[in-house]
Amino acid sequence: MAAVEDGSEVESDCPMRGSHQTLEEVAWLYQVGQMPPEDLPMAAAQALAVGEESPTLCELAGLSRHADPRDIHDAFEQALEELGIALPDYPLARRYALHRLATSVVAGEVVLADLASDEWGETEVETAEEQAFLRLLPSCGCCFEYTPGLDEAQWDAQLRIAARALVRCPAVGPGI
Protein backbone atom coordinates (compact mmCIF):
# COMPACT_ATOMS: atom_id res chain seq x y z
CA MET A 1 0.00 0.00 0.00
CA ALA A 2 1.17 3.49 -0.73
CA ALA A 3 -0.02 6.69 0.91
CA VAL A 4 -1.40 9.38 -1.36
CA GLU A 5 -1.75 13.11 -0.75
CA ASP A 6 -5.18 12.94 0.86
CA GLY A 7 -3.94 10.42 3.45
CA SER A 8 -5.69 7.42 1.92
CA GLU A 9 -3.85 4.34 0.73
CA VAL A 10 -3.87 2.66 -2.66
CA GLU A 11 -2.39 -0.63 -3.75
CA SER A 12 0.83 -0.48 -5.71
CA ASP A 13 0.71 -1.81 -9.24
CA CYS A 14 4.01 -3.59 -8.69
CA PRO A 15 3.61 -7.29 -9.58
CA MET A 16 5.90 -8.28 -6.72
CA ARG A 17 3.86 -6.83 -3.89
CA GLY A 18 3.51 -9.15 -0.96
CA SER A 19 6.37 -11.47 -1.83
CA HIS A 20 9.99 -11.14 -2.82
CA GLN A 21 11.06 -12.70 -6.09
CA THR A 22 14.67 -13.65 -6.59
CA LEU A 23 16.52 -11.95 -9.39
CA GLU A 24 16.69 -15.31 -11.14
CA GLU A 25 12.87 -15.60 -11.04
CA VAL A 26 12.61 -12.06 -12.38
CA ALA A 27 14.91 -13.04 -15.26
CA TRP A 28 12.71 -16.02 -16.12
CA LEU A 29 9.56 -13.88 -16.09
CA TYR A 30 11.24 -11.07 -18.02
CA GLN A 31 12.28 -13.55 -20.72
CA VAL A 32 8.61 -14.29 -21.48
CA GLY A 33 7.29 -10.73 -21.12
CA GLN A 34 5.67 -11.21 -17.71
CA MET A 35 8.00 -8.72 -16.03
CA PRO A 36 7.83 -5.37 -17.78
CA PRO A 37 11.03 -3.31 -18.05
CA GLU A 38 9.60 -0.56 -15.84
CA ASP A 39 9.44 -3.02 -12.92
CA LEU A 40 13.10 -4.04 -13.19
CA PRO A 41 14.54 -1.12 -11.17
CA MET A 42 12.36 -2.11 -8.20
CA ALA A 43 13.35 -5.76 -8.64
CA ALA A 44 16.99 -4.65 -8.58
CA ALA A 45 16.41 -2.62 -5.40
CA GLN A 46 14.77 -5.63 -3.77
CA ALA A 47 17.71 -7.84 -4.81
CA LEU A 48 20.11 -5.35 -3.25
CA ALA A 49 18.04 -5.37 -0.06
CA VAL A 50 18.50 -9.14 0.30
CA GLY A 51 22.24 -9.08 -0.35
CA GLU A 52 22.73 -9.38 -4.12
CA GLU A 53 25.37 -6.94 -5.23
CA SER A 54 27.00 -5.77 -8.43
CA PRO A 55 27.86 -2.34 -9.83
CA THR A 56 25.26 -2.50 -12.57
CA LEU A 57 22.59 -3.84 -10.20
CA CYS A 58 23.11 -0.67 -8.12
CA GLU A 59 22.85 1.41 -11.27
CA LEU A 60 19.66 -0.39 -12.32
CA ALA A 61 18.10 0.09 -8.88
CA GLY A 62 18.71 3.84 -9.24
CA LEU A 63 16.91 4.12 -12.57
CA SER A 64 13.39 5.50 -12.72
CA ARG A 65 10.65 3.18 -13.89
CA HIS A 66 10.13 5.85 -16.57
CA ALA A 67 13.71 5.58 -17.88
CA ASP A 68 14.29 4.49 -21.45
CA PRO A 69 13.29 0.80 -21.61
CA ARG A 70 16.45 0.07 -23.64
CA ASP A 71 18.61 1.48 -20.84
CA ILE A 72 16.72 -0.62 -18.30
CA HIS A 73 17.02 -3.73 -20.48
CA ASP A 74 20.76 -3.23 -21.04
CA ALA A 75 21.43 -2.60 -17.34
CA PHE A 76 19.35 -5.63 -16.35
CA GLU A 77 21.19 -7.97 -18.70
CA GLN A 78 24.56 -6.57 -17.59
CA ALA A 79 23.62 -7.00 -13.91
CA LEU A 80 22.57 -10.60 -14.55
CA GLU A 81 25.87 -11.28 -16.28
CA GLU A 82 27.83 -9.74 -13.38
CA LEU A 83 25.91 -11.96 -10.95
CA GLY A 84 26.32 -15.11 -13.03
CA ILE A 85 22.60 -15.43 -13.76
CA ALA A 86 21.78 -16.65 -17.25
CA LEU A 87 18.54 -15.84 -19.04
CA PRO A 88 16.76 -19.14 -19.71
CA ASP A 89 15.80 -20.19 -23.19
CA TYR A 90 12.36 -18.98 -24.17
CA PRO A 91 10.53 -22.36 -24.34
CA LEU A 92 11.72 -23.36 -20.87
CA ALA A 93 10.77 -19.96 -19.47
CA ARG A 94 7.28 -20.35 -21.00
CA ARG A 95 6.89 -23.71 -19.25
CA TYR A 96 7.94 -22.05 -15.98
CA ALA A 97 5.30 -19.34 -16.51
CA LEU A 98 2.69 -22.03 -17.21
CA HIS A 99 3.58 -23.78 -13.94
CA ARG A 100 3.32 -20.45 -12.08
CA LEU A 101 -0.11 -19.90 -13.62
CA ALA A 102 -1.24 -23.35 -12.46
CA THR A 103 0.03 -22.55 -8.95
CA SER A 104 -1.97 -19.30 -9.00
CA VAL A 105 -5.11 -21.16 -10.11
CA VAL A 106 -4.72 -23.70 -7.29
CA ALA A 107 -4.16 -20.88 -4.77
CA GLY A 108 -7.29 -19.09 -5.97
CA GLU A 109 -5.30 -16.02 -7.00
CA VAL A 110 -6.66 -15.96 -10.56
CA VAL A 111 -10.09 -14.96 -11.76
CA LEU A 112 -10.78 -17.85 -14.08
CA ALA A 113 -12.61 -15.68 -16.63
CA ASP A 114 -9.36 -13.69 -17.01
CA LEU A 115 -7.45 -16.76 -18.23
CA ALA A 116 -8.67 -16.24 -21.78
CA SER A 117 -5.57 -15.23 -23.71
CA ASP A 118 -3.80 -16.13 -26.90
CA GLU A 119 -0.56 -15.78 -24.92
CA TRP A 120 -0.29 -19.53 -24.31
CA GLY A 121 -0.96 -20.77 -27.84
CA GLU A 122 2.69 -21.23 -28.83
CA THR A 123 3.87 -22.71 -25.53
CA GLU A 124 5.89 -25.89 -26.04
CA VAL A 125 5.02 -28.42 -23.37
CA GLU A 126 6.80 -31.62 -22.42
CA THR A 127 4.50 -33.41 -20.00
CA ALA A 128 0.96 -34.75 -20.14
CA GLU A 129 0.08 -32.55 -17.16
CA GLU A 130 1.28 -29.42 -18.95
CA GLN A 131 -0.67 -30.42 -22.06
CA ALA A 132 -3.86 -31.12 -20.08
CA PHE A 133 -3.69 -27.73 -18.34
CA LEU A 134 -2.78 -25.84 -21.51
CA ARG A 135 -5.61 -27.50 -23.48
CA LEU A 136 -8.14 -26.05 -20.99
CA LEU A 137 -6.92 -22.46 -21.31
CA PRO A 138 -9.23 -20.57 -23.69
CA SER A 139 -7.38 -18.80 -26.48
CA CYS A 140 -9.49 -15.65 -26.24
CA GLY A 141 -12.46 -14.18 -24.42
CA CYS A 142 -14.82 -14.57 -27.37
CA CYS A 143 -13.85 -18.22 -27.85
CA PHE A 144 -14.59 -18.85 -24.21
CA GLU A 145 -17.78 -16.85 -24.15
CA TYR A 146 -19.29 -18.27 -27.33
CA THR A 147 -18.17 -21.89 -27.23
CA PRO A 148 -21.34 -23.88 -27.87
CA GLY A 149 -22.12 -26.39 -25.16
CA LEU A 150 -19.52 -25.04 -22.76
CA ASP A 151 -20.50 -25.79 -19.20
CA GLU A 152 -18.56 -23.16 -17.28
CA ALA A 153 -18.80 -25.01 -13.96
CA GLN A 154 -17.51 -28.20 -15.55
CA TRP A 155 -14.67 -26.32 -17.24
CA ASP A 156 -13.79 -24.62 -13.94
CA ALA A 157 -13.61 -27.99 -12.17
CA GLN A 158 -11.52 -29.57 -14.95
CA LEU A 159 -9.15 -26.62 -15.01
CA ARG A 160 -8.60 -26.77 -11.25
CA ILE A 161 -7.98 -30.53 -11.41
CA ALA A 162 -5.47 -30.06 -14.23
CA ALA A 163 -3.79 -27.20 -12.34
CA ARG A 164 -3.42 -29.34 -9.19
CA ALA A 165 -1.94 -32.17 -11.26
CA LEU A 166 0.56 -29.78 -12.85
CA VAL A 167 1.54 -28.27 -9.50
CA ARG A 168 2.35 -31.76 -8.19
CA CYS A 169 4.79 -32.33 -11.09
CA PRO A 170 8.52 -31.67 -10.73
CA ALA A 171 9.29 -27.97 -10.82
CA VAL A 172 10.45 -26.19 -13.93
CA GLY A 173 12.36 -22.98 -13.47
CA PRO A 174 14.91 -21.10 -11.41
CA GLY A 175 17.10 -23.16 -9.17
CA ILE A 176 16.46 -26.38 -11.09
PEFENDA-V759075 format. One record per pair of residues at least 12 apart in sequence whose ideal C-beta (glycine too) atoms are under 10 Angstrom apart, sorted by the first residue. I is the first residue (numbers start at 1). J is the second residue. If there is no record, write none. Layout:
I & J
I & J
This chain:
1 & 17
2 & 14
2 & 17
12 & 42
13 & 38
13 & 39
14 & 38
14 & 39
14 & 42
14 & 43
14 & 46
14 & 65
15 & 29
15 & 34
15 & 35
15 & 36
15 & 39
15 & 42
15 & 43
16 & 29
16 & 35
16 & 39
16 & 42
16 & 43
16 & 46
17 & 42
20 & 43
20 & 46
20 & 47
20 & 49
20 & 50
21 & 35
21 & 43
21 & 46
21 & 47
21 & 174
22 & 43
22 & 46
22 & 47
22 & 50
22 & 52
22 & 85
22 & 174
22 & 175
23 & 40
23 & 43
23 & 44
23 & 46
23 & 47
23 & 48
23 & 50
23 & 52
23 & 54
23 & 57
23 & 76
23 & 79
23 & 80
23 & 83
23 & 85
23 & 174
24 & 47
24 & 52
24 & 80
24 & 83
24 & 84
24 & 85
24 & 86
24 & 87
24 & 88
24 & 173
24 & 174
24 & 175
25 & 43
25 & 96
25 & 100
25 & 173
25 & 174
25 & 175
26 & 39
26 & 40
26 & 42
26 & 43
26 & 44
26 & 46
26 & 47
26 & 76
26 & 80
26 & 85
26 & 174
27 & 40
27 & 43
27 & 76
27 & 77
27 & 79
27 & 80
27 & 83
27 & 85
27 & 86
27 & 87
27 & 88
27 & 93
27 & 174
28 & 85
28 & 87
28 & 88
28 & 92
28 & 93
28 & 94
28 & 95
28 & 96
28 & 97
28 & 100
28 & 172
28 & 173
28 & 174
29 & 43
29 & 93
29 & 96
29 & 97
29 & 100
29 & 173
29 & 174
30 & 43
30 & 73
30 & 76
30 & 77
30 & 80
30 & 87
30 & 93
31 & 87
31 & 88
31 & 89
31 & 90
31 & 92
31 & 93
31 & 94
31 & 96
31 & 97
32 & 88
32 & 90
32 & 91
32 & 92
32 & 93
32 & 94
32 & 95
32 & 96
32 & 97
32 & 98
32 & 119
32 & 123
33 & 90
33 & 93
33 & 94
33 & 97
33 & 119
34 & 93
34 & 94
34 & 96
34 & 97
34 & 100
34 & 101
34 & 119
35 & 76
36 & 65
36 & 69
36 & 72
37 & 63
37 & 65
37 & 67
37 & 68
37 & 69
37 & 70
37 & 71
37 & 72
37 & 73
37 & 75
37 & 76
38 & 63
38 & 64
38 & 65
38 & 66
38 & 67
38 & 69
38 & 72
39 & 65
39 & 72
40 & 60
40 & 61
40 & 63
40 & 65
40 & 67
40 & 69
40 & 72
40 & 73
40 & 75
40 & 76
40 & 79
41 & 59
41 & 60
41 & 61
41 & 62
41 & 63
41 & 64
41 & 65
41 & 66
41 & 67
41 & 72
41 & 75
41 & 76
42 & 60
42 & 61
42 & 63
42 & 65
43 & 57
43 & 60
43 & 61
43 & 76
43 & 79
44 & 56
44 & 57
44 & 58
44 & 59
44 & 60
44 & 61
44 & 62
44 & 63
44 & 72
44 & 75
44 & 76
44 & 79
45 & 57
45 & 58
45 & 60
45 & 61
45 & 62
45 & 63
46 & 61
47 & 60
47 & 61
47 & 79
47 & 83
47 & 85
48 & 60
48 & 61
48 & 62
49 & 61
52 & 79
52 & 82
52 & 83
52 & 85
53 & 79
53 & 82
53 & 83
54 & 78
54 & 79
54 & 80
54 & 81
54 & 82
54 & 83
54 & 84
54 & 85
55 & 78
55 & 79
55 & 82
56 & 74
56 & 75
56 & 76
56 & 77
56 & 78
56 & 79
56 & 80
56 & 81
56 & 82
56 & 83
57 & 75
57 & 76
57 & 78
57 & 79
57 & 80
57 & 82
57 & 83
58 & 75
58 & 79
59 & 71
59 & 75
59 & 78
59 & 79
60 & 72
60 & 73
60 & 74
60 & 75
60 & 76
60 & 77
60 & 78
60 & 79
60 & 80
61 & 75
61 & 79
62 & 75
63 & 75
63 & 76
85 & 174
88 & 172
88 & 173
88 & 174
88 & 176
90 & 122
90 & 123
90 & 124
91 & 122
91 & 123
91 & 124
91 & 125
91 & 126
92 & 124
92 & 126
92 & 172
92 & 173
92 & 176
93 & 172
93 & 173
93 & 174
94 & 119
94 & 120
94 & 122
94 & 123
94 & 124
94 & 125
94 & 172
95 & 123
95 & 124
95 & 125
95 & 126
95 & 127
95 & 130
95 & 134
95 & 172
95 & 173
96 & 171
96 & 172
96 & 173
96 & 174
96 & 176
97 & 119
97 & 120
97 & 123
97 & 172
97 & 173
98 & 120
98 & 123
98 & 124
98 & 125
98 & 129
98 & 130
98 & 133
98 & 134
98 & 137
98 & 166
98 & 172
99 & 129
99 & 130
99 & 133
99 & 163
99 & 166
99 & 167
99 & 169
99 & 170
99 & 171
99 & 172
99 & 173
100 & 167
100 & 172
100 & 173
101 & 115
101 & 117
101 & 119
101 & 120
101 & 133
101 & 134
101 & 137
101 & 163
101 & 166
102 & 129
102 & 130
102 & 133
102 & 134
102 & 159
102 & 160
102 & 162
102 & 163
102 & 164
102 & 165
102 & 166
102 & 167
102 & 168
102 & 169
103 & 163
103 & 164
103 & 166
103 & 167
103 & 171
104 & 163
104 & 167
105 & 133
105 & 136
105 & 137
105 & 156
105 & 159
105 & 160
105 & 162
105 & 163
105 & 164
105 & 166
105 & 167
106 & 160
106 & 163
106 & 164
106 & 165
106 & 166
106 & 167
106 & 168
107 & 163
107 & 167
108 & 160
110 & 159
110 & 163
112 & 138
112 & 144
112 & 152
112 & 155
112 & 156
112 & 159
112 & 160
113 & 138
113 & 141
113 & 144
113 & 145
113 & 152
113 & 156
114 & 141
115 & 136
115 & 137
115 & 138
115 & 141
115 & 144
115 & 159
116 & 137
116 & 138
116 & 139
116 & 140
116 & 141
116 & 142
116 & 143
116 & 144
116 & 145
117 & 137
117 & 138
117 & 139
117 & 140
117 & 141
117 & 144
118 & 137
118 & 138
118 & 139
118 & 140
118 & 141
118 & 143
119 & 137
119 & 139
119 & 140
120 & 133
120 & 134
120 & 137
120 & 138
120 & 139
121 & 134
121 & 137
121 & 139
121 & 140
123 & 137
125 & 166
126 & 172
127 & 165
127 & 166
127 & 169
127 & 170
127 & 172
128 & 165
128 & 166
128 & 169
129 & 162
129 & 163
129 & 164
129 & 165
129 & 166
129 & 167
129 & 168
129 & 169
129 & 170
130 & 162
130 & 165
130 & 166
130 & 169
130 & 172
131 & 162
131 & 166
132 & 158
132 & 159
132 & 161
132 & 162
132 & 163
132 & 165
132 & 166
133 & 158
133 & 159
133 & 161
133 & 162
133 & 163
133 & 164
133 & 165
133 & 166
133 & 167
133 & 169
134 & 162
134 & 166
135 & 158
135 & 159
135 & 162
136 & 155
136 & 156
136 & 158
136 & 159
136 & 160
136 & 161
136 & 162
136 & 163
137 & 159
137 & 162
138 & 150
138 & 155
138 & 159
